[in-house]
Amino acid sequence: MRRRLVRVFARVLVFIPILANPATAQRVLGVGEDALVLPRGVFRLRTLAQWTSFNERYGMDTPGRPDGALEPLGVDFSLDTVGVKQFPTLATLQTGLQQLTGNPSWYATLGNTVVGLRDRVTTFPLVFEAGISNRLSIGIQVPYVRAQTTAFFNVNTTGIQGNIGFNPALGGSTASAQNATMYAQFTTAASTLQASLNACSADPNASPSCPTLLANQATANNLIANSRSFAGGAVGPVGGAFSPQGGVYTTSPFVPIAGTDAQLAIEAHVAAFKALYQQFGVNSITTTGPFASQSRLTVTDAQRILTDPSFGFSADSLQSVNRSHIGDIDIGGKLNLFDSFGRNTRSRLSPTGFNFRTSIGGVFRLPTGQIESPDNFIDVGTGRGTKAIEGRWFSDVLLGSHFWQSFTLRFNKPFSDEQEMRILDLPDEELAPLYRKQMVERQLGSTFEFETAPRLVVNDFLAISGWYMYRHKQQDHYTGTFTIPAAVTGFSDITLDASTLDLETEQKEHRLGGGISLSNLYAVDQGTARIPFEVTYLHWQTVKGWGGNQPKYFTDQIQLRLYARLFGR
């Protein structure tokens, strides 16, 4: 698509020298918008390149930081520990291991994560405008957008944080064989001791050990019951007699890492059971314990958890993303309400005294851009993906021939629509399982903007400008309630309420910048130049923000305006 746009732009430039003659305009317009309406028959092509980058945002409710403080863009993905909160399915494993170790305060963790994000959005809009009458102009803006997210992702940064890792028994014969051996040894030991108890109960003289065994019959029965429960909970098969759901080392995708507290505690329990059985003359248990995970998670392992459907996320990996697509297309017009210059071209190019003009405008936005993918946790869209209408008011105040200032108000009202999104309980819980992806009703918040640009016209060709914008986006509203059964979540029935997506969607922002403009419109009017054009450069950045998800933007923009008269005088 980019090549096609380049070809269209080239063809337009071919016709500009043929059609160009002096067009009625301000001699140096400057950066930002203004109240000027193109005269009847005048065509203007605006093309620009805009580069916006950001790696910080103004946070809200972030532990250890005041609201409105700058924080890294990837803060929600940088976690001190990744456990049951992020992976609810770990709850079963955690409970099982607390029972096996006898430690109710033990908590499962895959380790820590560190994520650094930097976003860069490059926009190449083409704007076609034409004066229909001396008071009305129409136009269309077609943006081509390239959104790039650069990601740095690391896990277990010191190599000692996690206490669980991948279960080797799910993919390796050695580990599964060791676990099966342990289960067989424990069940054999229990069966052997039970048989001895039964024999001694039937005939106390059946064996020299019967008196001792019968004297400790309660202890023996407890040992049999406890060892069967322990073996079933640790390495029992699914559907087994002592743990129908299967042992954690048999079924869980994660198990304790070798040498960690949980694994050492389980191995100690195995040794204790072995010693107790030996006291009753049963020597069936020779294993040291179930097969542990051999390493902590690496970045590759973490990416596998996100992308492998068996872990419940079915998402894209946390890595750099590049997306190129058409943005949202704007179609609109501008109507002049008052212009103290009237139709006097000469006075407009060489103004004196106080002058004022004001116009109104309207835009209809087409949802041609792409929003963020629900399967990618860090990508940036090329548009908002919904229809919207926007009203605009423009006013220019001119003092003499060297200073003028524009004031612009905009109010944007999006239409409601439906989008597939992952429903988060809280804004900072970004890692949402696949079952949270639902089709929700979306009503994006309306946006109010105030923009002003004071300009100092240095001479007939050069102007320098300041630029300021205040922007307030109201809160989004999402609706939809969904009940997800335990068979899908893996732990319990839950109800999702899409209204939680409303949180931290309101934004307030102050932008400040400045620029420079070079124009030959006056030279064209004097007959010393042929092709009327204007080139502007604008830099602005966010200087203050609020809302929890308001980025701190840095933007540079270069714009070229070309004029031609197509008809009329």
C-alpha positions as CSV (number, residue, x, y, z in Angstrom):
1,M,0.0,0.0,0.0
2,R,2.9,2.4,0.7
3,R,4.1,2.1,-2.9
4,R,0.6,2.9,-4.2
5,L,0.5,6.1,-2.0
6,V,3.9,7.1,-3.3
7,R,2.7,6.8,-6.9
8,V,-0.4,8.9,-6.3
9,F,1.7,11.6,-4.6
10,A,4.1,11.6,-7.6
11,R,1.2,12.1,-10.0
12,V,-0.2,15.0,-8.0
13,L,3.2,16.7,-8.1
14,V,3.3,16.4,-11.9
15,F,0.2,18.5,-12.2
16,I,1.1,21.2,-9.6
17,P,3.5,23.2,-12.0
18,I,0.8,23.1,-14.7
19,L,-2.0,24.4,-12.5
20,A,-0.2,26.6,-10.1
21,N,-0.8,30.3,-10.0
22,P,-1.1,32.6,-7.1
23,A,-3.6,31.3,-4.5
24,T,-5.3,33.5,-2.0
25,A,-3.7,32.6,1.3
26,Q,-1.9,34.0,4.3
27,R,1.7,34.8,3.4
28,V,3.1,32.5,6.1
29,L,0.6,30.2,7.9
30,G,2.8,28.6,10.5
31,V,2.4,25.4,12.5
32,G,-1.0,24.1,13.8
33,E,-4.5,24.7,12.6
34,D,-6.1,28.1,11.8
35,A,-9.4,29.6,10.7
36,L,-8.3,30.1,7.1
37,V,-10.7,28.6,4.5
38,L,-9.4,28.0,1.0
39,P,-10.9,30.3,-1.6
40,R,-13.1,29.0,-4.4
41,G,-11.2,26.8,-6.8
42,V,-8.0,26.6,-4.8
43,F,-6.6,23.1,-4.2
44,R,-4.2,22.3,-1.4
45,L,-2.2,19.1,-0.9
46,R,-0.7,18.6,2.5
47,T,1.7,15.8,3.1
48,L,3.6,15.3,6.3
49,A,5.7,12.9,8.3
50,Q,5.2,12.7,12.0
51,W,7.3,10.7,14.4
52,T,6.0,10.0,17.9
53,S,7.8,8.0,20.6
54,F,7.2,7.2,24.2
55,N,8.5,4.9,26.9
56,E,6.9,6.4,30.0
57,R,3.4,7.1,31.2
58,Y,1.7,9.1,34.0
59,G,0.7,6.4,36.4
60,M,-2.1,5.9,38.9
61,D,-2.5,3.6,41.9
62,T,1.0,2.2,41.3
63,P,2.5,0.9,44.6
64,G,5.3,3.2,45.8
65,R,4.5,6.0,43.4
66,P,2.2,9.0,43.8
67,D,-0.6,9.4,41.2
68,G,0.6,11.3,38.1
69,A,4.2,10.3,38.6
70,L,6.1,9.1,35.5
71,E,6.7,5.3,35.3
72,P,8.1,2.9,32.7
73,L,5.7,1.9,30.0
74,G,6.3,-1.8,30.9
75,V,5.7,-1.5,34.6
76,D,2.6,-3.7,34.6
77,F,4.7,-6.6,33.1
78,S,7.7,-6.1,35.5
79,L,6.7,-8.3,38.4
80,D,8.6,-9.2,41.6
81,T,6.9,-12.6,41.5
82,V,4.7,-14.5,39.0
83,G,2.4,-16.7,40.9
84,V,-1.3,-17.6,41.5
85,K,-2.4,-14.0,40.9
86,Q,-1.1,-14.1,37.4
87,F,-1.7,-17.8,36.8
88,P,-4.8,-18.8,38.7
89,T,-4.4,-22.4,37.6
90,L,-1.3,-22.6,39.8
91,A,-3.7,-22.6,42.8
92,T,-4.2,-26.3,42.6
93,L,-0.5,-26.9,42.5
94,Q,0.1,-24.5,45.3
95,T,-2.5,-26.1,47.5
96,G,-1.2,-29.6,46.7
97,L,2.3,-28.8,47.5
98,Q,1.3,-27.0,50.8
99,Q,-0.3,-30.3,51.8
100,L,2.6,-32.5,50.7
101,T,5.2,-30.3,52.4
102,G,3.1,-29.6,55.5
103,N,3.8,-25.9,55.0
104,P,0.6,-23.8,54.6
105,S,2.6,-20.6,54.0
106,W,4.5,-21.9,51.0
107,Y,3.7,-20.1,47.8
108,A,4.5,-21.0,44.2
109,T,6.4,-18.6,42.0
110,L,7.8,-18.9,38.5
111,G,10.2,-16.0,39.4
112,N,10.3,-12.4,38.5
113,T,10.0,-10.6,35.2
114,V,11.5,-7.4,33.8
115,V,9.9,-5.8,30.8
116,G,11.1,-2.6,29.0
117,L,8.9,-1.1,26.3
118,R,9.4,1.8,23.9
119,D,6.7,2.6,21.3
120,R,7.2,4.6,18.1
121,V,4.4,5.6,15.8
122,T,5.3,7.0,12.4
123,T,2.4,8.6,10.5
124,F,2.4,9.7,6.8
125,P,-1.0,11.5,6.2
126,L,-2.0,12.8,2.8
127,V,-4.5,15.6,3.1
128,F,-6.5,16.8,0.0
129,E,-8.4,20.1,0.4
130,A,-10.4,22.2,-2.0
131,G,-12.2,25.5,-1.8
132,I,-15.8,25.0,-3.0
133,S,-16.8,28.6,-2.4
134,N,-15.0,31.6,-0.7
135,R,-16.4,30.5,2.6
136,L,-16.5,26.7,2.3
137,S,-13.8,24.1,1.8
138,I,-13.8,20.3,2.0
139,G,-11.1,17.8,2.5
140,I,-10.1,14.2,3.2
141,Q,-7.2,12.9,5.2
142,V,-5.7,9.5,4.5
143,P,-3.0,8.5,7.0
144,Y,-0.6,5.6,6.6
145,V,0.6,4.5,10.0
146,R,3.5,2.4,11.1
147,A,3.4,1.4,14.8
148,Q,6.5,-0.2,16.3
149,T,6.9,-1.6,19.8
150,T,10.4,-2.4,20.9
151,A,10.4,-4.8,23.8
152,F,13.1,-6.0,26.3
153,F,12.0,-9.1,28.2
154,N,13.9,-11.0,30.9
155,V,12.9,-13.4,33.7
156,N,14.6,-14.7,36.8
157,T,17.2,-11.9,36.6
158,T,19.4,-13.2,39.4
159,G,18.7,-16.9,38.7
160,I,17.3,-17.7,42.2
161,Q,13.8,-16.2,42.3
162,G,11.6,-19.0,41.0
163,N,10.8,-22.1,43.1
164,I,8.9,-24.0,40.3
165,G,9.7,-24.9,36.8
166,F,8.5,-27.0,33.9
167,N,7.5,-30.6,34.9
168,P,10.0,-32.9,33.1
169,A,7.7,-35.9,33.6
170,L,5.3,-34.5,31.0
171,G,7.9,-34.8,28.3
172,G,10.6,-37.2,29.5
173,S,10.6,-41.0,30.1
174,T,13.3,-40.8,32.8
175,A,11.3,-38.4,35.0
176,S,8.0,-40.2,34.5
177,A,9.7,-43.6,35.2
178,Q,11.2,-42.3,38.5
179,N,7.8,-41.0,39.6
180,A,6.1,-44.3,38.6
181,T,8.7,-46.2,40.5
182,M,8.1,-44.1,43.6
183,Y,4.4,-44.7,43.4
184,A,4.9,-48.4,43.0
185,Q,7.3,-48.6,45.9
186,F,5.0,-46.7,48.2
187,T,1.9,-48.8,47.3
188,T,4.0,-52.0,47.6
189,A,5.2,-50.9,51.1
190,A,1.7,-50.1,52.2
191,S,0.3,-53.3,50.8
192,T,3.1,-55.4,52.4
193,L,2.5,-53.8,55.8
194,Q,-1.3,-54.2,55.5
195,A,-0.9,-57.8,54.6
196,S,1.3,-58.3,57.7
197,L,-1.3,-56.6,59.9
198,N,-4.0,-58.8,58.5
199,A,-2.0,-61.9,59.0
200,C,-1.1,-61.0,62.6
201,S,-4.7,-60.0,63.4
202,A,-5.9,-63.4,62.2
203,D,-3.1,-65.4,64.0
204,P,-0.9,-63.5,66.5
205,N,1.7,-66.3,66.3
206,A,1.9,-66.1,62.5
207,S,5.2,-64.3,62.7
208,P,7.8,-63.4,65.4
209,S,7.1,-59.7,64.5
210,C,3.4,-60.0,65.3
211,P,3.6,-58.9,68.9
212,T,5.4,-55.7,68.1
213,L,3.3,-55.1,65.0
214,L,0.0,-55.6,67.0
215,A,1.3,-53.4,69.8
216,N,1.8,-50.6,67.3
217,Q,-1.2,-51.4,65.1
218,A,-2.6,-47.8,65.2
219,T,0.8,-46.4,64.2
220,A,1.0,-48.9,61.4
221,N,-2.5,-48.1,60.1
222,N,-1.7,-44.3,60.2
223,L,1.5,-45.0,58.3
224,I,-0.3,-46.9,55.6
225,A,-3.0,-44.2,55.2
226,N,-0.6,-41.3,55.3
227,S,1.9,-42.9,52.8
228,R,-0.8,-43.8,50.4
229,S,-2.3,-40.3,50.5
230,F,1.2,-38.8,50.1
231,A,2.2,-40.9,47.2
232,G,-1.2,-40.4,45.5
233,G,-0.9,-36.6,45.9
234,A,2.6,-36.5,44.7
235,V,3.0,-39.1,41.9
236,G,-0.3,-40.9,41.7
237,P,-1.9,-41.6,38.3
238,V,-5.1,-39.9,37.2
239,G,-8.0,-42.1,38.4
240,G,-5.8,-43.7,41.0
241,A,-7.3,-45.1,44.2
242,F,-5.5,-42.6,46.5
243,S,-5.8,-39.4,44.4
244,P,-8.3,-39.6,41.6
245,Q,-7.2,-36.3,40.1
246,G,-3.6,-37.5,39.9
247,G,-0.5,-36.4,41.7
248,V,1.0,-32.9,41.2
249,Y,4.2,-34.5,39.7
250,T,2.0,-36.4,37.3
251,T,-0.4,-33.8,36.1
252,S,0.9,-30.3,36.8
253,P,2.8,-28.5,34.1
254,F,5.0,-27.1,36.9
255,V,6.7,-28.8,39.8
256,P,9.3,-27.7,42.4
257,I,12.8,-27.1,41.3
258,A,15.6,-29.3,42.6
259,G,17.2,-27.9,45.7
260,T,14.3,-25.6,46.6
261,D,12.5,-25.6,49.9
262,A,9.4,-27.5,48.6
263,Q,11.4,-30.2,46.9
264,L,13.7,-30.7,49.9
265,A,10.7,-30.9,52.2
266,I,9.1,-33.6,50.0
267,E,12.3,-35.6,49.8
268,A,12.5,-35.4,53.6
269,H,9.0,-36.8,53.9
270,V,10.0,-39.6,51.5
271,A,13.0,-40.4,53.7
272,A,10.8,-40.3,56.8
273,F,8.3,-42.7,55.3
274,K,11.1,-45.0,54.3
275,A,12.5,-45.1,57.9
276,L,9.1,-45.7,59.4
277,Y,8.4,-48.6,57.1
278,Q,11.9,-50.1,57.9
279,Q,10.9,-50.1,61.6
280,F,8.2,-52.6,60.6
281,G,10.6,-54.6,58.5
282,V,9.4,-53.3,55.2
283,N,12.2,-52.2,52.8
284,S,10.3,-51.6,49.6
285,I,11.0,-47.8,49.5
286,T,14.4,-47.0,48.0
287,T,13.6,-43.8,46.0
288,T,14.7,-40.4,47.2
289,G,11.6,-38.7,45.9
290,P,9.8,-37.5,42.8
291,F,11.7,-36.1,39.8
292,A,12.1,-32.3,40.3
293,S,12.3,-29.6,37.7
294,Q,15.9,-29.1,36.8
295,S,16.0,-25.4,36.0
296,R,14.3,-22.1,36.5
297,L,12.4,-20.5,33.7
298,T,14.3,-18.8,30.9
299,V,13.0,-16.1,28.5
300,T,12.3,-18.9,26.0
301,D,10.3,-20.8,28.6
302,A,8.3,-17.7,29.5
303,Q,7.5,-17.1,25.8
304,R,6.4,-20.7,25.5
305,I,3.9,-20.2,28.4
306,L,2.4,-17.2,26.6
307,T,2.1,-18.9,23.2
308,D,1.4,-22.6,23.9
309,P,-2.3,-23.2,24.2
310,S,-1.8,-25.8,26.8
311,F,-1.0,-23.1,29.3
312,G,-4.2,-21.2,28.7
313,F,-3.0,-17.9,27.2
314,S,-2.8,-18.6,23.5
315,A,-1.2,-15.1,23.1
316,D,1.6,-13.6,21.1
317,S,5.1,-13.6,22.7
318,L,6.4,-10.5,24.4
319,Q,8.7,-9.4,21.7
320,S,9.1,-6.4,19.4
321,V,6.1,-5.8,17.1
322,N,5.9,-3.9,13.8
323,R,2.6,-3.0,12.3
324,S,1.8,-1.0,9.2
325,H,-1.6,-0.1,7.9
326,I,-3.9,2.7,6.9
327,G,-5.1,4.7,9.9
328,D,-8.6,6.1,10.5
329,I,-9.6,8.3,7.5
330,D,-11.2,11.7,8.1
331,I,-13.6,13.4,5.7
332,G,-14.8,16.9,6.6
333,G,-15.2,20.5,5.8
334,K,-14.6,24.1,7.1
335,L,-17.0,27.0,6.9
336,N,-15.9,30.6,7.4
337,L,-18.2,32.6,9.6
338,F,-16.4,35.9,9.7
339,D,-13.2,37.3,8.1
340,S,-12.2,40.9,8.6
341,F,-10.1,40.7,5.4
342,G,-13.1,40.0,3.3
343,R,-11.8,39.0,-0.2
344,N,-8.9,41.4,-0.2
345,T,-5.9,39.3,-1.1
346,R,-3.5,42.2,-0.8
347,S,-4.5,43.0,2.8
348,R,-4.3,39.4,3.8
349,L,-0.7,39.1,2.5
350,S,0.3,42.4,4.1
351,P,-2.1,42.9,7.1
352,T,-2.2,46.0,9.2
353,G,-3.9,46.8,12.5
354,F,-6.2,44.4,14.2
355,N,-7.9,41.6,12.2
356,F,-10.0,38.6,13.1
357,R,-11.5,35.6,11.4
358,T,-13.4,32.6,12.7
359,S,-14.6,29.3,11.2
360,I,-16.3,26.1,12.2
361,G,-15.6,22.6,10.9
362,G,-16.8,19.1,11.1
363,V,-15.2,15.7,10.5
364,F,-16.6,12.2,10.0
365,R,-14.0,9.5,10.9
366,L,-14.0,6.2,9.2
367,P,-12.8,3.1,11.2
368,T,-10.2,2.1,8.7
369,G,-7.4,1.8,11.2
370,Q,-6.5,-1.3,13.2
371,I,-6.9,-1.5,17.0
372,E,-4.6,-3.4,19.3
373,S,-4.8,-7.2,18.9
374,P,-6.5,-8.9,21.9
375,D,-3.8,-11.6,21.5
376,N,-0.9,-9.2,21.8
377,F,-0.4,-7.6,25.2
378,I,2.0,-4.9,24.0
379,D,1.2,-3.9,20.4
380,V,0.0,-0.4,19.3
381,G,-2.8,0.0,16.9
382,T,-2.9,2.2,13.8
383,G,-6.3,3.7,14.7
384,R,-9.3,3.6,17.1
385,G,-11.3,1.3,14.9
386,T,-14.6,3.0,15.3
387,K,-16.7,5.7,13.6
388,A,-16.7,9.1,15.1
389,I,-17.9,12.7,14.5
390,E,-15.9,15.7,15.4
391,G,-16.8,19.4,15.7
392,R,-14.2,22.1,15.4
393,W,-14.1,25.9,16.0
394,F,-11.2,28.0,14.7
395,S,-10.3,31.7,15.4
396,D,-7.4,33.8,14.4
397,V,-6.4,37.1,16.0
398,L,-3.9,39.2,13.9
399,L,-2.1,42.2,15.2
400,G,-0.2,44.2,12.6
401,S,1.8,42.4,10.0
402,H,4.1,40.4,12.3
403,F,2.0,38.7,15.0
404,W,-1.0,36.5,14.9
405,Q,-2.4,33.7,17.1
406,S,-4.8,30.9,16.4
407,F,-7.2,29.2,18.8
408,T,-8.8,25.9,18.1
409,L,-11.4,23.8,19.9
410,R,-12.3,20.2,19.0
411,F,-14.9,17.8,20.4
412,N,-14.7,14.2,19.2
413,K,-17.6,11.8,19.8
414,P,-17.0,8.2,18.9
415,F,-19.8,5.8,18.0
416,S,-20.4,2.7,20.0
417,D,-19.3,-0.6,18.6
418,E,-18.4,-4.2,19.4
419,Q,-14.8,-5.4,19.9
420,E,-13.2,-8.6,21.0
421,M,-11.1,-7.9,24.1
422,R,-9.5,-9.7,27.0
423,I,-11.4,-8.6,30.1
424,L,-9.0,-7.5,33.0
425,D,-10.1,-7.4,36.6
426,L,-7.6,-4.6,37.2
427,P,-5.6,-2.4,34.7
428,D,-2.2,-3.7,35.9
429,E,-3.2,-7.4,35.5
430,E,-2.2,-7.4,31.8
431,L,-1.5,-11.2,31.4
432,A,-5.1,-12.3,30.8
433,P,-5.9,-16.0,29.9
434,L,-7.7,-16.9,26.7
435,Y,-11.0,-17.5,28.4
436,R,-11.1,-13.7,29.2
437,K,-11.3,-12.9,25.5
438,Q,-14.9,-12.0,24.8
439,M,-16.9,-9.8,22.5
440,V,-17.9,-6.7,24.4
441,E,-19.9,-3.5,23.8
442,R,-17.5,-0.6,23.6
443,Q,-18.2,3.2,23.9
444,L,-15.0,5.1,23.7
445,G,-14.9,8.3,25.7
446,S,-15.4,11.7,24.0
447,T,-12.4,13.9,23.6
448,F,-12.1,17.7,24.1
449,E,-9.0,19.6,22.8
450,F,-8.0,23.2,23.1
451,E,-5.1,24.3,20.9
452,T,-3.4,27.6,20.5
453,A,-0.4,28.7,18.3
454,P,1.1,32.2,18.6
455,R,3.1,33.1,15.6
456,L,5.7,35.7,14.9
457,V,6.1,36.5,11.2
458,V,9.8,37.4,10.8
459,N,9.5,38.4,7.2
460,D,7.6,37.6,4.0
461,F,9.0,34.0,4.0
462,L,9.7,33.0,7.6
463,A,7.7,32.6,10.8
464,I,8.4,31.1,14.2
465,S,5.6,29.6,16.3
466,G,4.8,28.4,19.8
467,W,2.2,25.7,20.3
468,Y,0.1,24.4,23.2
469,M,-2.7,21.9,23.5
470,Y,-4.8,20.7,26.4
471,R,-6.5,17.4,25.8
472,H,-9.1,15.6,28.0
473,K,-10.4,12.2,27.0
474,Q,-13.4,11.0,29.0
475,Q,-13.6,7.5,30.4
476,D,-14.5,4.6,28.1
477,H,-17.4,2.4,28.9
478,Y,-17.6,-1.4,28.3
479,T,-20.5,-3.6,28.8
480,G,-21.0,-7.4,28.9
481,T,-21.2,-10.1,31.5
482,F,-19.9,-13.6,31.0
483,T,-19.9,-16.7,33.2
484,I,-16.9,-19.0,32.6
485,P,-17.3,-22.5,34.0
486,A,-14.6,-24.3,36.0
487,A,-14.0,-26.7,33.2
488,V,-12.7,-23.8,31.1
489,T,-10.9,-21.8,33.8
490,G,-9.2,-24.8,35.3
491,F,-10.0,-23.8,38.9
492,S,-13.6,-22.5,39.5
493,D,-16.6,-20.8,38.0
494,I,-16.0,-17.1,37.5
495,T,-18.1,-14.2,36.2
496,L,-16.4,-11.5,34.0
497,D,-17.8,-8.0,33.9
498,A,-16.5,-5.9,31.0
499,S,-17.0,-2.7,33.0
500,T,-13.7,-3.4,34.6
501,L,-12.1,-2.3,31.3
502,D,-13.4,1.3,32.1
503,L,-10.6,1.7,34.7
504,E,-7.8,4.2,33.9
505,T,-9.2,5.1,30.5
506,E,-9.8,8.7,31.3
507,Q,-6.8,10.9,30.3
508,K,-5.7,14.5,30.7
509,E,-2.7,15.9,29.0
510,H,-0.8,19.2,28.4
511,R,1.3,19.4,25.3
512,L,3.9,22.1,24.6
513,G,6.0,22.8,21.6
514,G,7.2,25.1,18.9
515,G,8.1,25.3,15.3
516,I,9.3,27.2,12.3
517,S,7.6,27.8,8.8
518,L,9.0,28.7,5.4
519,S,6.6,30.0,2.7
520,N,6.9,31.4,-0.8
521,L,3.2,32.5,-1.1
522,Y,4.2,36.1,-1.0
523,A,6.8,35.5,-3.7
524,V,4.2,33.8,-5.9
525,D,1.9,36.7,-5.5
526,Q,4.7,39.0,-6.6
527,G,5.4,36.8,-9.6
528,T,8.9,35.9,-8.5
529,A,8.1,32.2,-7.8
530,R,5.9,29.8,-9.7
531,I,4.9,26.9,-7.4
532,P,3.2,28.1,-4.1
533,F,4.3,26.0,-1.1
534,E,4.9,26.1,2.6
535,V,7.2,23.9,4.7
536,T,6.7,23.7,8.5
537,Y,8.6,21.9,11.3
538,L,6.9,21.3,14.7
539,H,8.2,19.7,17.8
540,W,6.0,19.1,20.8
541,Q,6.0,16.9,23.9
542,T,3.7,16.0,26.8
543,V,4.7,18.1,29.8
544,K,2.0,17.0,32.2
545,G,-0.5,14.1,32.3
546,W,-3.0,12.2,34.4
547,G,-5.0,9.1,34.1
548,G,-2.9,6.0,34.8
549,N,-2.4,5.2,31.1
550,Q,-1.5,8.5,29.7
551,P,1.9,8.3,27.8
552,K,4.5,11.0,27.8
553,Y,4.8,11.7,24.1
554,F,7.7,13.2,22.1
555,T,6.7,14.2,18.6
556,D,8.4,15.7,15.6
557,Q,6.5,16.7,12.5
558,I,7.5,18.0,9.1
559,Q,4.8,19.2,6.8
560,L,4.6,20.3,3.1
561,R,1.7,22.3,1.8
562,L,1.3,22.7,-2.0
563,Y,-1.3,25.0,-3.6
564,A,-2.9,25.2,-7.0
565,R,-5.9,26.9,-8.6
566,L,-8.2,24.4,-10.3
567,F,-11.0,26.7,-11.3
568,G,-12.5,30.1,-10.6
569,R,-10.5,33.3,-10.0
